[in-house]
Amino acid sequence: MIATPQNVSIIGKGLDHPECVCIAPDGTVYAGGEAGKLYLANLGGSHVSVVRTDLMPLPLHHPTFP
């Protein structure tokens, strides 16, 4: 599928350079950010959490991911 304004939604604003986005089976969206931040959001966009760490982004392993 090609991304178009008709099939793309914004689920968070004001985030600091989110990258490496992945979606868990429960619909939680995870993304790494600048300076070790980890963003968690739901697909409906009603809630975005920011976890600040002292670590640079690391690979994530979710128990239900292959």
PDB file of N, CA, C, O and CB in Angstrom:
ATOM      1  N   MET A   1       0.841  -1.168   0.000  1.00  0.00           N
ATOM      2  CA  MET A   1       0.000   0.000   0.000  1.00  0.00           C
ATOM      3  C   MET A   1       0.895   1.242   0.000  1.00  0.00           C
ATOM      4  O   MET A   1       1.903   1.296   0.705  1.00  0.00           O
ATOM      5  CB  MET A   1      -0.962  -0.008   1.218  1.00  0.00           C
ATOM      6  N   ILE A   2       0.521   2.203  -0.775  1.00  0.00           N
ATOM      7  CA  ILE A   2       1.243   3.470  -0.828  1.00  0.00           C
ATOM      8  C   ILE A   2       0.594   4.443   0.151  1.00  0.00           C
ATOM      9  O   ILE A   2      -0.630   4.573   0.176  1.00  0.00           O
ATOM     10  CB  ILE A   2       1.249   4.056  -2.275  1.00  0.00           C
ATOM     11  N   ALA A   3       1.406   5.127   0.961  1.00  0.00           N
ATOM     12  CA  ALA A   3       0.886   6.086   1.938  1.00  0.00           C
ATOM     13  C   ALA A   3       0.336   7.317   1.216  1.00  0.00           C
ATOM     14  O   ALA A   3       1.016   7.926   0.391  1.00  0.00           O
ATOM     15  CB  ALA A   3       1.992   6.497   2.948  1.00  0.00           C
ATOM     16  N   THR A   4      -0.903   7.669   1.543  1.00  0.00           N
ATOM     17  CA  THR A   4      -1.552   8.861   0.997  1.00  0.00           C
ATOM     18  C   THR A   4      -2.252   9.580   2.149  1.00  0.00           C
ATOM     19  O   THR A   4      -2.445   8.980   3.207  1.00  0.00           O
ATOM     20  CB  THR A   4      -2.571   8.491  -0.150  1.00  0.00           C
ATOM     21  N   PRO A   5      -2.636  10.841   1.979  1.00  0.00           N
ATOM     22  CA  PRO A   5      -3.379  11.528   3.048  1.00  0.00           C
ATOM     23  C   PRO A   5      -4.678  10.813   3.432  1.00  0.00           C
ATOM     24  O   PRO A   5      -5.171  10.996   4.545  1.00  0.00           O
ATOM     25  CB  PRO A   5      -3.699  12.948   2.617  1.00  0.00           C
ATOM     26  N   GLN A   6      -5.226  10.019   2.547  1.00  0.00           N
ATOM     27  CA  GLN A   6      -6.467   9.312   2.841  1.00  0.00           C
ATOM     28  C   GLN A   6      -6.261   8.088   3.737  1.00  0.00           C
ATOM     29  O   GLN A   6      -7.200   7.668   4.413  1.00  0.00           O
ATOM     30  CB  GLN A   6      -7.125   8.888   1.553  1.00  0.00           C
ATOM     31  N   ASN A   7      -5.052   7.502   3.762  1.00  0.00           N
ATOM     32  CA  ASN A   7      -4.865   6.288   4.565  1.00  0.00           C
ATOM     33  C   ASN A   7      -3.774   6.417   5.634  1.00  0.00           C
ATOM     34  O   ASN A   7      -3.324   5.412   6.184  1.00  0.00           O
ATOM     35  CB  ASN A   7      -4.532   5.133   3.658  1.00  0.00           C
ATOM     36  N   VAL A   8      -3.349   7.644   5.927  1.00  0.00           N
ATOM     37  CA  VAL A   8      -2.349   7.885   6.969  1.00  0.00           C
ATOM     38  C   VAL A   8      -2.973   8.766   8.039  1.00  0.00           C
ATOM     39  O   VAL A   8      -3.676   9.728   7.731  1.00  0.00           O
ATOM     40  CB  VAL A   8      -1.059   8.549   6.381  1.00  0.00           C
ATOM     41  N   SER A   9      -2.713   8.430   9.301  1.00  0.00           N
ATOM     42  CA  SER A   9      -3.231   9.214  10.427  1.00  0.00           C
ATOM     43  C   SER A   9      -2.086   9.668  11.322  1.00  0.00           C
ATOM     44  O   SER A   9      -1.101   8.949  11.485  1.00  0.00           O
ATOM     45  CB  SER A   9      -4.255   8.394  11.242  1.00  0.00           C
ATOM     46  N   ILE A  10      -2.210  10.841  11.893  1.00  0.00           N
ATOM     47  CA  ILE A  10      -1.255  11.331  12.880  1.00  0.00           C
ATOM     48  C   ILE A  10      -1.723  10.856  14.248  1.00  0.00           C
ATOM     49  O   ILE A  10      -2.865  11.101  14.635  1.00  0.00           O
ATOM     50  CB  ILE A  10      -1.124  12.896  12.832  1.00  0.00           C
ATOM     51  N   ILE A  11      -0.844  10.178  14.983  1.00  0.00           N
ATOM     52  CA  ILE A  11      -1.236   9.689  16.307  1.00  0.00           C
ATOM     53  C   ILE A  11      -0.496  10.408  17.432  1.00  0.00           C
ATOM     54  O   ILE A  11      -0.750  10.126  18.603  1.00  0.00           O
ATOM     55  CB  ILE A  11      -0.983   8.193  16.405  1.00  0.00           C
ATOM     56  N   GLY A  12       0.405  11.324  17.111  1.00  0.00           N
ATOM     57  CA  GLY A  12       1.106  12.087  18.140  1.00  0.00           C
ATOM     58  C   GLY A  12       1.743  13.324  17.532  1.00  0.00           C
ATOM     59  O   GLY A  12       2.223  13.291  16.399  1.00  0.00           O
ATOM     60  N   LYS A  13       1.747  14.412  18.285  1.00  0.00           N
ATOM     61  CA  LYS A  13       2.356  15.654  17.812  1.00  0.00           C
ATOM     62  C   LYS A  13       3.362  16.133  18.851  1.00  0.00           C
ATOM     63  O   LYS A  13       3.249  15.809  20.033  1.00  0.00           O
ATOM     64  CB  LYS A  13       1.274  16.746  17.540  1.00  0.00           C
ATOM     65  N   GLY A  14       4.350  16.909  18.400  1.00  0.00           N
ATOM     66  CA  GLY A  14       5.331  17.479  19.306  1.00  0.00           C
ATOM     67  C   GLY A  14       6.377  16.490  19.780  1.00  0.00           C
ATOM     68  O   GLY A  14       7.068  16.751  20.765  1.00  0.00           O
ATOM     69  N   LEU A  15       6.509  15.365  19.105  1.00  0.00           N
ATOM     70  CA  LEU A  15       7.503  14.369  19.488  1.00  0.00           C
ATOM     71  C   LEU A  15       8.857  14.759  18.918  1.00  0.00           C
ATOM     72  O   LEU A  15       8.936  15.400  17.870  1.00  0.00           O
ATOM     73  CB  LEU A  15       7.092  12.960  19.001  1.00  0.00           C
ATOM     74  N   ASP A  16       9.915  14.373  19.607  1.00  0.00           N
ATOM     75  CA  ASP A  16      11.274  14.735  19.221  1.00  0.00           C
ATOM     76  C   ASP A  16      11.879  13.649  18.331  1.00  0.00           C
ATOM     77  O   ASP A  16      12.533  12.728  18.821  1.00  0.00           O
ATOM     78  CB  ASP A  16      12.152  14.960  20.472  1.00  0.00           C
ATOM     79  N   HIS A  17      11.657  13.762  17.026  1.00  0.00           N
ATOM     80  CA  HIS A  17      12.285  12.888  16.040  1.00  0.00           C
ATOM     81  C   HIS A  17      12.020  11.396  16.278  1.00  0.00           C
ATOM     82  O   HIS A  17      12.970  10.626  16.421  1.00  0.00           O
ATOM     83  CB  HIS A  17      13.764  13.133  16.032  1.00  0.00           C
ATOM     84  N   PRO A  18      10.739  10.968  16.324  1.00  0.00           N
ATOM     85  CA  PRO A  18      10.467   9.543  16.507  1.00  0.00           C
ATOM     86  C   PRO A  18      10.921   8.740  15.292  1.00  0.00           C
ATOM     87  O   PRO A  18      10.791   9.188  14.152  1.00  0.00           O
ATOM     88  CB  PRO A  18       8.973   9.311  16.764  1.00  0.00           C
ATOM     89  N   GLU A  19      11.443   7.572  15.546  1.00  0.00           N
ATOM     90  CA  GLU A  19      11.914   6.704  14.454  1.00  0.00           C
ATOM     91  C   GLU A  19      11.772   5.254  14.877  1.00  0.00           C
ATOM     92  O   GLU A  19      11.464   4.957  16.031  1.00  0.00           O
ATOM     93  CB  GLU A  19      13.396   7.020  14.075  1.00  0.00           C
ATOM     94  N   CYS A  20      11.997   4.364  13.941  1.00  0.00           N
ATOM     95  CA  CYS A  20      11.903   2.914  14.195  1.00  0.00           C
ATOM     96  C   CYS A  20      10.562   2.563  14.819  1.00  0.00           C
ATOM     97  O   CYS A  20      10.507   1.990  15.907  1.00  0.00           O
ATOM     98  CB  CYS A  20      13.049   2.445  15.116  1.00  0.00           C
ATOM     99  N   VAL A  21       9.508   2.900  14.145  1.00  0.00           N
ATOM    100  CA  VAL A  21       8.162   2.682  14.652  1.00  0.00           C
ATOM    101  C   VAL A  21       7.758   1.226  14.472  1.00  0.00           C
ATOM    102  O   VAL A  21       7.969   0.640  13.410  1.00  0.00           O
ATOM    103  CB  VAL A  21       7.164   3.607  13.947  1.00  0.00           C
ATOM    104  N   CYS A  22       7.171   0.644  15.523  1.00  0.00           N
ATOM    105  CA  CYS A  22       6.621  -0.706  15.403  1.00  0.00           C
ATOM    106  C   CYS A  22       5.291  -0.749  16.154  1.00  0.00           C
ATOM    107  O   CYS A  22       5.069   0.010  17.096  1.00  0.00           O
ATOM    108  CB  CYS A  22       7.622  -1.784  15.961  1.00  0.00           C
ATOM    109  N   ILE A  23       4.419  -1.647  15.720  1.00  0.00           N
ATOM    110  CA  ILE A  23       3.092  -1.767  16.301  1.00  0.00           C
ATOM    111  C   ILE A  23       2.953  -3.166  16.892  1.00  0.00           C
ATOM    112  O   ILE A  23       3.134  -4.166  16.198  1.00  0.00           O
ATOM    113  CB  ILE A  23       1.981  -1.490  15.241  1.00  0.00           C
ATOM    114  N   ALA A  24       2.631  -3.220  18.179  1.00  0.00           N
ATOM    115  CA  ALA A  24       2.436  -4.495  18.868  1.00  0.00           C
ATOM    116  C   ALA A  24       1.073  -5.076  18.503  1.00  0.00           C
ATOM    117  O   ALA A  24       0.198  -4.348  18.034  1.00  0.00           O
ATOM    118  CB  ALA A  24       2.557  -4.315  20.405  1.00  0.00           C
ATOM    119  N   PRO A  25       0.883  -6.373  18.710  1.00  0.00           N
ATOM    120  CA  PRO A  25      -0.406  -6.999  18.388  1.00  0.00           C
ATOM    121  C   PRO A  25      -1.598  -6.363  19.112  1.00  0.00           C
ATOM    122  O   PRO A  25      -2.721  -6.428  18.612  1.00  0.00           O
ATOM    123  CB  PRO A  25      -0.350  -8.466  18.726  1.00  0.00           C
ATOM    124  N   ASP A  26      -1.372  -5.750  20.283  1.00  0.00           N
ATOM    125  CA  ASP A  26      -2.480  -5.117  20.997  1.00  0.00           C
ATOM    126  C   ASP A  26      -2.774  -3.705  20.497  1.00  0.00           C
ATOM    127  O   ASP A  26      -3.666  -3.042  21.027  1.00  0.00           O
ATOM    128  CB  ASP A  26      -2.178  -5.076  22.476  1.00  0.00           C
ATOM    129  N   GLY A  27      -2.042  -3.232  19.484  1.00  0.00           N
ATOM    130  CA  GLY A  27      -2.274  -1.917  18.901  1.00  0.00           C
ATOM    131  C   GLY A  27      -1.412  -0.817  19.493  1.00  0.00           C
ATOM    132  O   GLY A  27      -1.509   0.334  19.067  1.00  0.00           O
ATOM    133  N   THR A  28      -0.567  -1.144  20.470  1.00  0.00           N
ATOM    134  CA  THR A  28       0.337  -0.144  21.030  1.00  0.00           C
ATOM    135  C   THR A  28       1.414   0.167  20.005  1.00  0.00           C
ATOM    136  O   THR A  28       1.994  -0.739  19.407  1.00  0.00           O
ATOM    137  CB  THR A  28       0.966  -0.636  22.367  1.00  0.00           C
ATOM    138  N   VAL A  29       1.679   1.455  19.805  1.00  0.00           N
ATOM    139  CA  VAL A  29       2.710   1.902  18.875  1.00  0.00           C
ATOM    140  C   VAL A  29       3.939   2.294  19.688  1.00  0.00           C
ATOM    141  O   VAL A  29       3.842   3.091  20.621  1.00  0.00           O
ATOM    142  CB  VAL A  29       2.206   3.099  17.991  1.00  0.00           C
ATOM    143  N   TYR A  30       5.086   1.739  19.336  1.00  0.00           N
ATOM    144  CA  TYR A  30       6.350   2.053  19.999  1.00  0.00           C
ATOM    145  C   TYR A  30       7.250   2.764  19.001  1.00  0.00           C
ATOM    146  O   TYR A  30       7.275   2.418  17.820  1.00  0.00           O
ATOM    147  CB  TYR A  30       7.039   0.764  20.556  1.00  0.00           C
ATOM    148  N   ALA A  31       7.991   3.763  19.481  1.00  0.00           N
ATOM    149  CA  ALA A  31       8.966   4.452  18.634  1.00  0.00           C
ATOM    150  C   ALA A  31      10.110   4.939  19.511  1.00  0.00           C
ATOM    151  O   ALA A  31       9.896   5.381  20.640  1.00  0.00           O
ATOM    152  CB  ALA A  31       8.309   5.645  17.861  1.00  0.00           C
ATOM    153  N   GLY A  32      11.319   4.853  18.985  1.00  0.00           N
ATOM    154  CA  GLY A  32      12.476   5.410  19.668  1.00  0.00           C
ATOM    155  C   GLY A  32      12.583   6.882  19.312  1.00  0.00           C
ATOM    156  O   GLY A  32      12.135   7.304  18.246  1.00  0.00           O
ATOM    157  N   GLY A  33      13.178   7.662  20.205  1.00  0.00           N
ATOM    158  CA  GLY A  33      13.334   9.091  19.956  1.00  0.00           C
ATOM    159  C   GLY A  33      14.746   9.549  20.266  1.00  0.00           C
ATOM    160  O   GLY A  33      15.600   8.762  20.672  1.00  0.00           O
ATOM    161  N   GLU A  34      14.971  10.837  20.067  1.00  0.00           N
ATOM    162  CA  GLU A  34      16.274  11.431  20.346  1.00  0.00           C
ATOM    163  C   GLU A  34      16.617  11.292  21.825  1.00  0.00           C
ATOM    164  O   GLU A  34      15.729  11.294  22.679  1.00  0.00           O
ATOM    165  CB  GLU A  34      16.294  12.909  19.929  1.00  0.00           C
ATOM    166  N   ALA A  35      17.898  11.173  22.121  1.00  0.00           N
ATOM    167  CA  ALA A  35      18.432  11.181  23.488  1.00  0.00           C
ATOM    168  C   ALA A  35      17.810  10.110  24.372  1.00  0.00           C
ATOM    169  O   ALA A  35      17.578  10.347  25.557  1.00  0.00           O
ATOM    170  CB  ALA A  35      18.213  12.535  24.117  1.00  0.00           C
ATOM    171  N   GLY A  36      17.536   8.928  23.810  1.00  0.00           N
ATOM    172  CA  GLY A  36      17.071   7.809  24.620  1.00  0.00           C
ATOM    173  C   GLY A  36      15.610   7.823  25.001  1.00  0.00           C
ATOM    174  O   GLY A  36      15.221   7.109  25.925  1.00  0.00           O
ATOM    175  N   LYS A  37      14.781   8.607  24.329  1.00  0.00           N
ATOM    176  CA  LYS A  37      13.352   8.618  24.636  1.00  0.00           C
ATOM    177  C   LYS A  37      12.675   7.428  23.975  1.00  0.00           C
ATOM    178  O   LYS A  37      13.104   6.954  22.923  1.00  0.00           O
ATOM    179  CB  LYS A  37      12.698   9.940  24.172  1.00  0.00           C
ATOM    180  N   LEU A  38      11.616   6.958  24.607  1.00  0.00           N
ATOM    181  CA  LEU A  38      10.796   5.887  24.060  1.00  0.00           C
ATOM    182  C   LEU A  38       9.361   6.378  24.098  1.00  0.00           C
ATOM    183  O   LEU A  38       8.856   6.750  25.158  1.00  0.00           O
ATOM    184  CB  LEU A  38      10.972   4.538  24.859  1.00  0.00           C
ATOM    185  N   TYR A  39       8.701   6.382  22.945  1.00  0.00           N
ATOM    186  CA  TYR A  39       7.319   6.830  22.849  1.00  0.00           C
ATOM    187  C   TYR A  39       6.407   5.620  22.754  1.00  0.00           C
ATOM    188  O   TYR A  39       6.702   4.669  22.031  1.00  0.00           O
ATOM    189  CB  TYR A  39       7.119   7.762  21.632  1.00  0.00           C
ATOM    190  N   LEU A  40       5.293   5.654  23.488  1.00  0.00           N
ATOM    191  CA  LEU A  40       4.267   4.634  23.419  1.00  0.00           C
ATOM    192  C   LEU A  40       2.953   5.346  23.139  1.00  0.00           C
ATOM    193  O   LEU A  40       2.636   6.340  23.792  1.00  0.00           O
ATOM    194  CB  LEU A  40       4.199   3.786  24.738  1.00  0.00           C
ATOM    195  N   ALA A  41       2.196   4.856  22.189  1.00  0.00           N
ATOM    196  CA  ALA A  41       0.919   5.482  21.845  1.00  0.00           C
ATOM    197  C   ALA A  41      -0.072   4.396  21.456  1.00  0.00           C
ATOM    198  O   ALA A  41       0.317   3.286  21.095  1.00  0.00           O
ATOM    199  CB  ALA A  41       1.089   6.514  20.689  1.00  0.00           C
ATOM    200  N   ASN A  42      -1.365   4.728  21.535  1.00  0.00           N
ATOM    201  CA  ASN A  42      -2.351   3.800  21.000  1.00  0.00           C
ATOM    202  C   ASN A  42      -2.733   4.259  19.600  1.00  0.00           C
ATOM    203  O   ASN A  42      -2.548   5.424  19.249  1.00  0.00           O
ATOM    204  CB  ASN A  42      -3.604   3.711  21.923  1.00  0.00           C
ATOM    205  N   LEU A  43      -3.259   3.350  18.814  1.00  0.00           N
ATOM    206  CA  LEU A  43      -3.566   3.687  17.417  1.00  0.00           C
ATOM    207  C   LEU A  43      -4.657   4.738  17.299  1.00  0.00           C
ATOM    208  O   LEU A  43      -4.727   5.431  16.284  1.00  0.00           O
ATOM    209  CB  LEU A  43      -3.983   2.443  16.662  1.00  0.00           C
ATOM    210  N   GLY A  44      -5.497   4.875  18.291  1.00  0.00           N
ATOM    211  CA  GLY A  44      -6.532   5.900  18.252  1.00  0.00           C
ATOM    212  C   GLY A  44      -5.985   7.295  18.494  1.00  0.00           C
ATOM    213  O   GLY A  44      -6.662   8.290  18.231  1.00  0.00           O
ATOM    214  N   GLY A  45      -4.738   7.368  19.003  1.00  0.00           N
ATOM    215  CA  GLY A  45      -4.106   8.659  19.223  1.00  0.00           C
ATOM    216  C   GLY A  45      -4.568   9.380  20.475  1.00  0.00           C
ATOM    217  O   GLY A  45      -4.212  10.539  20.687  1.00  0.00           O
ATOM    218  N   SER A  46      -5.365   8.703  21.320  1.00  0.00           N
ATOM    219  CA  SER A  46      -5.891   9.391  22.497  1.00  0.00           C
ATOM    220  C   SER A  46      -4.891   9.440  23.646  1.00  0.00           C
ATOM    221  O   SER A  46      -5.103  10.179  24.608  1.00  0.00           O
ATOM    222  CB  SER A  46      -7.158   8.718  22.959  1.00  0.00           C
ATOM    223  N   HIS A  47      -3.813   8.675  23.570  1.00  0.00           N
ATOM    224  CA  HIS A  47      -2.832   8.676  24.652  1.00  0.00           C
ATOM    225  C   HIS A  47      -1.426   8.451  24.094  1.00  0.00           C
ATOM    226  O   HIS A  47      -1.191   7.508  23.339  1.00  0.00           O
ATOM    227  CB  HIS A  47      -3.175   7.592  25.697  1.00  0.00           C
ATOM    228  N   VAL A  48      -0.498   9.329  24.474  1.00  0.00           N
ATOM    229  CA  VAL A  48       0.910   9.172  24.114  1.00  0.00           C
ATOM    230  C   VAL A  48       1.727   9.310  25.392  1.00  0.00           C
ATOM    231  O   VAL A  48       1.585  10.295  26.116  1.00  0.00           O
ATOM    232  CB  VAL A  48       1.357  10.227  23.031  1.00  0.00           C
ATOM    233  N   SER A  49       2.589   8.322  25.675  1.00  0.00           N
ATOM    234  CA  SER A  49       3.480   8.374  26.833  1.00  0.00           C
ATOM    235  C   SER A  49       4.901   8.559  26.346  1.00  0.00           C
ATOM    236  O   SER A  49       5.271   8.089  25.270  1.00  0.00           O
ATOM    237  CB  SER A  49       3.358   7.091  27.701  1.00  0.00           C
ATOM    238  N   VAL A  50       5.693   9.251  27.153  1.00  0.00           N
ATOM    239  CA  VAL A  50       7.109   9.428  26.843  1.00  0.00           C
ATOM    240  C   VAL A  50       7.903   8.884  28.016  1.00  0.00           C
ATOM    241  O   VAL A  50       7.721   9.315  29.155  1.00  0.00           O
ATOM    242  CB  VAL A  50       7.462  10.934  26.563  1.00  0.00           C
ATOM    243  N   VAL A  51       8.783   7.936  27.732  1.00  0.00           N
ATOM    244  CA  VAL A  51       9.681   7.391  28.740  1.00  0.00           C
ATOM    245  C   VAL A  51      11.053   7.953  28.440  1.00  0.00           C
ATOM    246  O   VAL A  51      11.562   7.796  27.330  1.00  0.00           O
ATOM    247  CB  VAL A  51       9.685   5.816  28.745  1.00  0.00           C
ATOM    248  N   ARG A  52      11.658   8.607  29.423  1.00  0.00           N
ATOM    249  CA  ARG A  52      12.999   9.158  29.237  1.00  0.00           C
ATOM    250  C   ARG A  52      13.992   8.241  29.922  1.00  0.00           C
ATOM    251  O   ARG A  52      13.838   7.902  31.095  1.00  0.00           O
ATOM    252  CB  ARG A  52      13.104  10.610  29.796  1.00  0.00           C
ATOM    253  N   THR A  53      15.004   7.847  29.185  1.00  0.00           N
ATOM    254  CA  THR A  53      16.044   6.986  29.735  1.00  0.00           C
ATOM    255  C   THR A  53      17.383   7.683  29.567  1.00  0.00           C
ATOM    256  O   THR A  53      17.491   8.676  28.848  1.00  0.00           O
ATOM    257  CB  THR A  53      16.050   5.588  29.044  1.00  0.00           C
ATOM    258  N   ASP A  54      18.386   7.164  30.223  1.00  0.00           N
ATOM    259  CA  ASP A  54      19.751   7.656  30.031  1.00  0.00           C
ATOM    260  C   ASP A  54      20.469   6.843  28.967  1.00  0.00           C
ATOM    261  O   ASP A  54      21.677   6.984  28.777  1.00  0.00           O
ATOM    262  CB  ASP A  54      20.534   7.610  31.352  1.00  0.00           C
ATOM    263  N   LEU A  55      19.736   6.004  28.285  1.00  0.00           N
ATOM    264  CA  LEU A  55      20.312   5.104  27.285  1.00  0.00           C
ATOM    265  C   LEU A  55      20.020   5.608  25.884  1.00  0.00           C
ATOM    266  O   LEU A  55      19.012   6.277  25.654  1.00  0.00           O
ATOM    267  CB  LEU A  55      19.767   3.679  27.459  1.00  0.00           C
ATOM    268  N   MET A  56      20.879   5.296  24.975  1.00  0.00           N
ATOM    269  CA  MET A  56      20.563   5.528  23.575  1.00  0.00           C
ATOM    270  C   MET A  56      19.562   4.445  23.182  1.00  0.00           C
ATOM    271  O   MET A  56      19.504   3.405  23.838  1.00  0.00           O
ATOM    272  CB  MET A  56      21.863   5.500  22.657  1.00  0.00           C
ATOM    273  N   PRO A  57      18.770   4.660  22.127  1.00  0.00           N
ATOM    274  CA  PRO A  57      17.762   3.670  21.751  1.00  0.00           C
ATOM    275  C   PRO A  57      18.373   2.280  21.569  1.00  0.00           C
ATOM    276  O   PRO A  57      19.419   2.109  20.943  1.00  0.00           O
ATOM    277  CB  PRO A  57      17.059   4.101  20.466  1.00  0.00           C
ATOM    278  N   LEU A  58      17.687   1.310  22.136  1.00  0.00           N
ATOM    279  CA  LEU A  58      18.107  -0.084  22.056  1.00  0.00           C
ATOM    280  C   LEU A  58      17.007  -0.888  21.376  1.00  0.00           C
ATOM    281  O   LEU A  58      15.849  -0.469  21.377  1.00  0.00           O
ATOM    282  CB  LEU A  58      18.425  -0.658  23.468  1.00  0.00           C
ATOM    283  N   PRO A  59      17.345  -2.026  20.800  1.00  0.00           N
ATOM    284  CA  PRO A  59      16.298  -2.865  20.212  1.00  0.00           C
ATOM    285  C   PRO A  59      15.308  -3.309  21.289  1.00  0.00           C
ATOM    286  O   PRO A  59      15.696  -3.571  22.427  1.00  0.00           O
ATOM    287  CB  PRO A  59      16.918  -4.100  19.509  1.00  0.00           C
ATOM    288  N   LEU A  60      14.052  -3.388  20.930  1.00  0.00           N
ATOM    289  CA  LEU A  60      13.008  -3.814  21.854  1.00  0.00           C
ATOM    290  C   LEU A  60      12.610  -5.253  21.561  1.00  0.00           C
ATOM    291  O   LEU A  60      12.664  -5.709  20.419  1.00  0.00           O
ATOM    292  CB  LEU A  60      11.783  -2.884  21.760  1.00  0.00           C
ATOM    293  N   HIS A  61      12.215  -5.949  22.596  1.00  0.00           N
ATOM    294  CA  HIS A  61      11.660  -7.289  22.409  1.00  0.00           C
ATOM    295  C   HIS A  61      10.351  -7.348  23.177  1.00  0.00           C
ATOM    296  O   HIS A  61      10.342  -7.285  24.406  1.00  0.00           O
ATOM    297  CB  HIS A  61      12.658  -8.408  22.891  1.00  0.00           C
ATOM    298  N   HIS A  62       9.260  -7.467  22.463  1.00  0.00           N
ATOM    299  CA  HIS A  62       7.940  -7.611  23.063  1.00  0.00           C
ATOM    300  C   HIS A  62       7.653  -9.103  23.121  1.00  0.00           C
ATOM    301  O   HIS A  62       7.933  -9.813  22.155  1.00  0.00           O
ATOM    302  CB  HIS A  62       6.828  -6.830  22.250  1.00  0.00           C
ATOM    303  N   PRO A  63       7.097  -9.605  24.233  1.00  0.00           N
ATOM    304  CA  PRO A  63       6.900 -11.053  24.358  1.00  0.00           C
ATOM    305  C   PRO A  63       6.052 -11.698  23.261  1.00  0.00           C
ATOM    306  O   PRO A  63       6.159 -12.902  23.028  1.00  0.00           O
ATOM    307  CB  PRO A  63       6.273 -11.340  25.665  1.00  0.00           C
ATOM    308  N   THR A  64       5.207 -10.909  22.583  1.00  0.00           N
ATOM    309  CA  THR A  64       4.378 -11.523  21.532  1.00  0.00           C
ATOM    310  C   THR A  64       4.946 -11.282  20.123  1.00  0.00           C
ATOM    311  O   THR A  64       4.352 -11.719  19.137  1.00  0.00           O
ATOM    312  CB  THR A  64       2.949 -10.973  21.610  1.00  0.00           C
ATOM    313  N   PHE A  65       6.083 -10.594  20.024  1.00  0.00           N
ATOM    314  CA  PHE A  65       6.716 -10.429  18.719  1.00  0.00           C
ATOM    315  C   PHE A  65       7.466 -11.707  18.390  1.00  0.00           C
ATOM    316  O   PHE A  65       7.985 -12.372  19.287  1.00  0.00           O
ATOM    317  CB  PHE A  65       7.672  -9.195  18.700  1.00  0.00           C
ATOM    318  N   PRO A  66       7.529 -12.058  17.107  1.00  0.00           N
ATOM    319  CA  PRO A  66       8.296 -13.263  16.737  1.00  0.00           C
ATOM    320  C   PRO A  66       9.787 -13.073  16.970  1.00  0.00           C
ATOM    321  O   PRO A  66      10.573 -13.985  16.713  1.00  0.00           O
ATOM    322  CB  PRO A  66       8.047 -13.626  15.270  1.00  0.00           C
TER     323      PRO A  66
END
